[in-house]
C-alpha cells in the first residue's frame, strides 16, 4: 500500500507541467472524479433501485433518455457548478450549454464538454457503460463565456478522459503528456494509479463496428470488413469482431489490446452518429496520446472545425496501422479522392 498513488496525488505532482495553471485544472479533475464515484455507486446498485429504464422523454439527440442518463447528468453538472473552476458545461443531455453564473464561477477558466453516461441503454442488461469528458480553456476572460468557447477544435483541448463502469471502475485521462489510468479502490474510495503511461499497440486483431448496419455502410467500410474476415496467417487474420455498443467499453478494450473502432456514415446518419464535441474529440485526444490514430476516414478528428454543439462525425479510431488500412479501402472505393487530398498527404494512403 506504501506504493499506492491516488488520482489526487498524481494530479498535484503533474501540475508543474502547466505553467499557466494555479491548481484550477487539478481541482476540476478532482470534481469530475468525485461525480464519477457517485455515478459509479448508483450504476452498481441500479438493479436494486427504481432508476432503471426510460424516463419517457426524448433528448435533443432524438434518443430515449434513461433514468440514469438524467441522474448522471445532474451529478456532473452539480459537481462542476459547486467546484467553481468551470463556467460552462456542454452535455449530450442538454440542448443548450449550461452556464454556471454563481459568484464562485465568474472567473472560472475552463469549459467542460461531457457525455455523462455513454452506452446507457445497456444498463438494464449489466453491460459496461462510461462517462466521456473534455476540457477546454476559456478563450477570453475579459468577456462572458459563451457557446464560442465550446466550439473549439479538438487540438485546443487541455485535458480529456473517460470513466468506465465495469467489473472494476477506471478513470483514464490525458493532459497532452501521455495517458494514465486509475482504478477505483472501493475499500478506500480512491482512484489509484494502475495503468501508467498507457500505449496502444501499433496493430491488433480486433475490429469493432455494428455489423447489423452493414447494408447501409459505404463501400470502403464493407471492403475493410471483408478484409478483416479473410484468412491470412501473415497478418493474423481473420480478425476478431467485438462490438459492445458502448464507445467507452469498446475503445478501452482496443486501447489495451490493439484494435480499431469504426462508426461510419450510414444512410440513416449521413453525417455520422457520434458527437464531435464530447465523444469523438476527447476519445481522439486520448487515443493519439496513447500512440493511436483517429480520423473521419480521411481527416484527423482533432483538426475538424466545430460549428455546432451537437455536431456529428464518422470516426475511425484505434491502432494506427489498422486505421490507415481502413482509410486505404475508403480511398480505393472512391469515397475519398486524391483530388480532395493535399498532395503532401498522399503518402499516408500508399
Secondary structure as a PSIPRED ss2 file (coil, helix, strand):
# PSIPRED VFORMAT (PSIPRED V4.0)

   1 X C   1.000  0.000  0.000
   2 X C   1.000  0.000  0.000
   3 X C   1.000  0.000  0.000
   4 X C   1.000  0.000  0.000
   5 X C   1.000  0.000  0.000
   6 X E   0.000  0.000  1.000
   7 X H   0.000  1.000  0.000
   8 X H   0.000  1.000  0.000
   9 X H   0.000  1.000  0.000
  10 X H   0.000  1.000  0.000
  11 X H   0.000  1.000  0.000
  12 X H   0.000  1.000  0.000
  13 X H   0.000  1.000  0.000
  14 X H   0.000  1.000  0.000
  15 X H   0.000  1.000  0.000
  16 X H   0.000  1.000  0.000
  17 X H   0.000  1.000  0.000
  18 X C   1.000  0.000  0.000
  19 X C   1.000  0.000  0.000
  20 X C   1.000  0.000  0.000
  21 X C   1.000  0.000  0.000
  22 X C   1.000  0.000  0.000
  23 X C   1.000  0.000  0.000
  24 X H   0.000  1.000  0.000
  25 X H   0.000  1.000  0.000
  26 X H   0.000  1.000  0.000
  27 X H   0.000  1.000  0.000
  28 X H   0.000  1.000  0.000
  29 X H   0.000  1.000  0.000
  30 X H   0.000  1.000  0.000
  31 X H   0.000  1.000  0.000
  32 X H   0.000  1.000  0.000
  33 X H   0.000  1.000  0.000
  34 X H   0.000  1.000  0.000
  35 X H   0.000  1.000  0.000
  36 X H   0.000  1.000  0.000
  37 X H   0.000  1.000  0.000
  38 X H   0.000  1.000  0.000
  39 X H   0.000  1.000  0.000
  40 X H   0.000  1.000  0.000
  41 X H   0.000  1.000  0.000
  42 X H   0.000  1.000  0.000
  43 X H   0.000  1.000  0.000
  44 X H   0.000  1.000  0.000
  45 X C   1.000  0.000  0.000
  46 X H   0.000  1.000  0.000
  47 X H   0.000  1.000  0.000
  48 X H   0.000  1.000  0.000
  49 X C   1.000  0.000  0.000
  50 X C   1.000  0.000  0.000
  51 X C   1.000  0.000  0.000
  52 X C   1.000  0.000  0.000
  53 X C   1.000  0.000  0.000
  54 X E   0.000  0.000  1.000
  55 X E   0.000  0.000  1.000
  56 X E   0.000  0.000  1.000
  57 X E   0.000  0.000  1.000
  58 X E   0.000  0.000  1.000
  59 X C   1.000  0.000  0.000
  60 X C   1.000  0.000  0.000
  61 X C   1.000  0.000  0.000
  62 X C   1.000  0.000  0.000
  63 X C   1.000  0.000  0.000
  64 X E   0.000  0.000  1.000
  65 X E   0.000  0.000  1.000
  66 X E   0.000  0.000  1.000
  67 X H   0.000  1.000  0.000
  68 X H   0.000  1.000  0.000
  69 X H   0.000  1.000  0.000
  70 X H   0.000  1.000  0.000
  71 X H   0.000  1.000  0.000
  72 X H   0.000  1.000  0.000
  73 X H   0.000  1.000  0.000
  74 X H   0.000  1.000  0.000
  75 X H   0.000  1.000  0.000
  76 X H   0.000  1.000  0.000
  77 X H   0.000  1.000  0.000
  78 X H   0.000  1.000  0.000
  79 X H   0.000  1.000  0.000
  80 X H   0.000  1.000  0.000
  81 X H   0.000  1.000  0.000
  82 X H   0.000  1.000  0.000
  83 X H   0.000  1.000  0.000
  84 X C   1.000  0.000  0.000
  85 X C   1.000  0.000  0.000
  86 X E   0.000  0.000  1.000
  87 X E   0.000  0.000  1.000
  88 X E   0.000  0.000  1.000
  89 X E   0.000  0.000  1.000
  90 X E   0.000  0.000  1.000
  91 X E   0.000  0.000  1.000
  92 X C   1.000  0.000  0.000
  93 X C   1.000  0.000  0.000
  94 X C   1.000  0.000  0.000
  95 X C   1.000  0.000  0.000
  96 X C   1.000  0.000  0.000
  97 X C   1.000  0.000  0.000
  98 X E   0.000  0.000  1.000
  99 X E   0.000  0.000  1.000
 100 X C   1.000  0.000  0.000
 101 X C   1.000  0.000  0.000
 102 X C   1.000  0.000  0.000
 103 X H   0.000  1.000  0.000
 104 X H   0.000  1.000  0.000
 105 X H   0.000  1.000  0.000
 106 X C   1.000  0.000  0.000
 107 X C   1.000  0.000  0.000
 108 X C   1.000  0.000  0.000
 109 X C   1.000  0.000  0.000
 110 X E   0.000  0.000  1.000
 111 X E   0.000  0.000  1.000
 112 X E   0.000  0.000  1.000
 113 X E   0.000  0.000  1.000
 114 X E   0.000  0.000  1.000
 115 X E   0.000  0.000  1.000
 116 X E   0.000  0.000  1.000
 117 X E   0.000  0.000  1.000
 118 X E   0.000  0.000  1.000
 119 X C   1.000  0.000  0.000
 120 X H   0.000  1.000  0.000
 121 X H   0.000  1.000  0.000
 122 X H   0.000  1.000  0.000
 123 X H   0.000  1.000  0.000
 124 X H   0.000  1.000  0.000
 125 X H   0.000  1.000  0.000
 126 X C   1.000  0.000  0.000
 127 X C   1.000  0.000  0.000
 128 X C   1.000  0.000  0.000
 129 X E   0.000  0.000  1.000
 130 X E   0.000  0.000  1.000
 131 X E   0.000  0.000  1.000
 132 X E   0.000  0.000  1.000
 133 X E   0.000  0.000  1.000
 134 X E   0.000  0.000  1.000
 135 X E   0.000  0.000  1.000
 136 X E   0.000  0.000  1.000
 137 X E   0.000  0.000  1.000
 138 X C   1.000  0.000  0.000
 139 X C   1.000  0.000  0.000
 140 X C   1.000  0.000  0.000
 141 X C   1.000  0.000  0.000
 142 X C   1.000  0.000  0.000
 143 X C   1.000  0.000  0.000
 144 X C   1.000  0.000  0.000
 145 X C   1.000  0.000  0.000
 146 X C   1.000  0.000  0.000
 147 X H   0.000  1.000  0.000
 148 X H   0.000  1.000  0.000
 149 X H   0.000  1.000  0.000
 150 X H   0.000  1.000  0.000
 151 X C   1.000  0.000  0.000
 152 X C   1.000  0.000  0.000
 153 X C   1.000  0.000  0.000
 154 X H   0.000  1.000  0.000
 155 X H   0.000  1.000  0.000
 156 X H   0.000  1.000  0.000
 157 X E   0.000  0.000  1.000
 158 X E   0.000  0.000  1.000
 159 X E   0.000  0.000  1.000
 160 X E   0.000  0.000  1.000
 161 X E   0.000  0.000  1.000
 162 X E   0.000  0.000  1.000
 163 X E   0.000  0.000  1.000
 164 X E   0.000  0.000  1.000
 165 X E   0.000  0.000  1.000
 166 X C   1.000  0.000  0.000
 167 X C   1.000  0.000  0.000
 168 X C   1.000  0.000  0.000
 169 X E   0.000  0.000  1.000
 170 X E   0.000  0.000  1.000
 171 X E   0.000  0.000  1.000
 172 X E   0.000  0.000  1.000
 173 X E   0.000  0.000  1.000
 174 X E   0.000  0.000  1.000
 175 X C   1.000  0.000  0.000
 176 X C   1.000  0.000  0.000
 177 X C   1.000  0.000  0.000
 178 X C   1.000  0.000  0.000
 179 X E   0.000  0.000  1.000
 180 X E   0.000  0.000  1.000
 181 X E   0.000  0.000  1.000
 182 X E   0.000  0.000  1.000
 183 X E   0.000  0.000  1.000
 184 X E   0.000  0.000  1.000
 185 X E   0.000  0.000  1.000
 186 X C   1.000  0.000  0.000
 187 X C   1.000  0.000  0.000
 188 X C   1.000  0.000  0.000
 189 X C   1.000  0.000  0.000
 190 X E   0.000  0.000  1.000
 191 X E   0.000  0.000  1.000
 192 X E   0.000  0.000  1.000
 193 X E   0.000  0.000  1.000
 194 X E   0.000  0.000  1.000
 195 X E   0.000  0.000  1.000
 196 X C   1.000  0.000  0.000
 197 X C   1.000  0.000  0.000
 198 X C   1.000  0.000  0.000
 199 X C   1.000  0.000  0.000
 200 X C   1.000  0.000  0.000
 201 X C   1.000  0.000  0.000
 202 X C   1.000  0.000  0.000
 203 X C   1.000  0.000  0.000
 204 X C   1.000  0.000  0.000
 205 X C   1.000  0.000  0.000
 206 X E   0.000  0.000  1.000
 207 X E   0.000  0.000  1.000
 208 X E   0.000  0.000  1.000
 209 X C   1.000  0.000  0.000
 210 X C   1.000  0.000  0.000
 211 X H   0.000  1.000  0.000
 212 X H   0.000  1.000  0.000
 213 X H   0.000  1.000  0.000
 214 X H   0.000  1.000  0.000
 215 X H   0.000  1.000  0.000
 216 X H   0.000  1.000  0.000
 217 X C   1.000  0.000  0.000
 218 X C   1.000  0.000  0.000
 219 X H   0.000  1.000  0.000
 220 X H   0.000  1.000  0.000
 221 X H   0.000  1.000  0.000
 222 X H   0.000  1.000  0.000
 223 X H   0.000  1.000  0.000
 224 X H   0.000  1.000  0.000
 225 X H   0.000  1.000  0.000
 226 X H   0.000  1.000  0.000
 227 X H   0.000  1.000  0.000
 228 X H   0.000  1.000  0.000
 229 X H   0.000  1.000  0.000
 230 X C   1.000  0.000  0.000
 231 X C   1.000  0.000  0.000
 232 X E   0.000  0.000  1.000
 233 X H   0.000  1.000  0.000
 234 X H   0.000  1.000  0.000
 235 X H   0.000  1.000  0.000
 236 X C   1.000  0.000  0.000
 237 X E   0.000  0.000  1.000
 238 X C   1.000  0.000  0.000
 239 X C   1.000  0.000  0.000
 240 X E   0.000  0.000  1.000
 241 X E   0.000  0.000  1.000
 242 X C   1.000  0.000  0.000
 243 X C   1.000  0.000  0.000
 244 X C   1.000  0.000  0.000
 245 X C   1.000  0.000  0.000
 246 X C   1.000  0.000  0.000
 247 X H   0.000  1.000  0.000
 248 X H   0.000  1.000  0.000
 249 X H   0.000  1.000  0.000
 250 X H   0.000  1.000  0.000
 251 X H   0.000  1.000  0.000
 252 X H   0.000  1.000  0.000
 253 X H   0.000  1.000  0.000
 254 X H   0.000  1.000  0.000
 255 X H   0.000  1.000  0.000
 256 X H   0.000  1.000  0.000
 257 X H   0.000  1.000  0.000
 258 X C   1.000  0.000  0.000
 259 X C   1.000  0.000  0.000
 260 X E   0.000  0.000  1.000
 261 X E   0.000  0.000  1.000
 262 X E   0.000  0.000  1.000
 263 X E   0.000  0.000  1.000
 264 X C   1.000  0.000  0.000
 265 X C   1.000  0.000  0.000
 266 X C   1.000  0.000  0.000
 267 X C   1.000  0.000  0.000
 268 X C   1.000  0.000  0.000
 269 X C   1.000  0.000  0.000
 270 X C   1.000  0.000  0.000
 271 X C   1.000  0.000  0.000
 272 X C   1.000  0.000  0.000
 273 X C   1.000  0.000  0.000
 274 X E   0.000  0.000  1.000
 275 X E   0.000  0.000  1.000
 276 X H   0.000  1.000  0.000
 277 X H   0.000  1.000  0.000
 278 X H   0.000  1.000  0.000
 279 X H   0.000  1.000  0.000
 280 X H   0.000  1.000  0.000
 281 X H   0.000  1.000  0.000
 282 X H   0.000  1.000  0.000
 283 X H   0.000  1.000  0.000
 284 X H   0.000  1.000  0.000
 285 X H   0.000  1.000  0.000
 286 X H   0.000  1.000  0.000
 287 X H   0.000  1.000  0.000
 288 X H   0.000  1.000  0.000
 289 X H   0.000  1.000  0.000
 290 X C   1.000  0.000  0.000
 291 X C   1.000  0.000  0.000
 292 X C   1.000  0.000  0.000
 293 X E   0.000  0.000  1.000
 294 X E   0.000  0.000  1.000
 295 X E   0.000  0.000  1.000
 296 X C   1.000  0.000  0.000
 297 X C   1.000  0.000  0.000
 298 X C   1.000  0.000  0.000
 299 X C   1.000  0.000  0.000
 300 X E   0.000  0.000  1.000
 301 X H   0.000  1.000  0.000
 302 X H   0.000  1.000  0.000
 303 X H   0.000  1.000  0.000
 304 X C   1.000  0.000  0.000
 305 X C   1.000  0.000  0.000
 306 X C   1.000  0.000  0.000
 307 X C   1.000  0.000  0.000
 308 X C   1.000  0.000  0.000
 309 X C   1.000  0.000  0.000
 310 X C   1.000  0.000  0.000
 311 X C   1.000  0.000  0.000
 312 X E   0.000  0.000  1.000
 313 X E   0.000  0.000  1.000
 314 X C   1.000  0.000  0.000
 315 X E   0.000  0.000  1.000
 316 X E   0.000  0.000  1.000
 317 X E   0.000  0.000  1.000
 318 X E   0.000  0.000  1.000
 319 X C   1.000  0.000  0.000
 320 X H   0.000  1.000  0.000
 321 X H   0.000  1.000  0.000
 322 X H   0.000  1.000  0.000
 323 X H   0.000  1.000  0.000
 324 X H   0.000  1.000  0.000
 325 X H   0.000  1.000  0.000
 326 X H   0.000  1.000  0.000
 327 X H   0.000  1.000  0.000
 328 X H   0.000  1.000  0.000
 329 X H   0.000  1.000  0.000
 330 X H   0.000  1.000  0.000
 331 X H   0.000  1.000  0.000
 332 X H   0.000  1.000  0.000
 333 X C   1.000  0.000  0.000
 334 X C   1.000  0.000  0.000
 335 X C   1.000  0.000  0.000
 336 X C   1.000  0.000  0.000
 337 X C   1.000  0.000  0.000
 338 X H   0.000  1.000  0.000
 339 X H   0.000  1.000  0.000
 340 X H   0.000  1.000  0.000
 341 X C   1.000  0.000  0.000
 342 X C   1.000  0.000  0.000
 343 X H   0.000  1.000  0.000
 344 X H   0.000  1.000  0.000
 345 X H   0.000  1.000  0.000
 346 X H   0.000  1.000  0.000
 347 X H   0.000  1.000  0.000
 348 X H   0.000  1.000  0.000
 349 X H   0.000  1.000  0.000
 350 X C   1.000  0.000  0.000
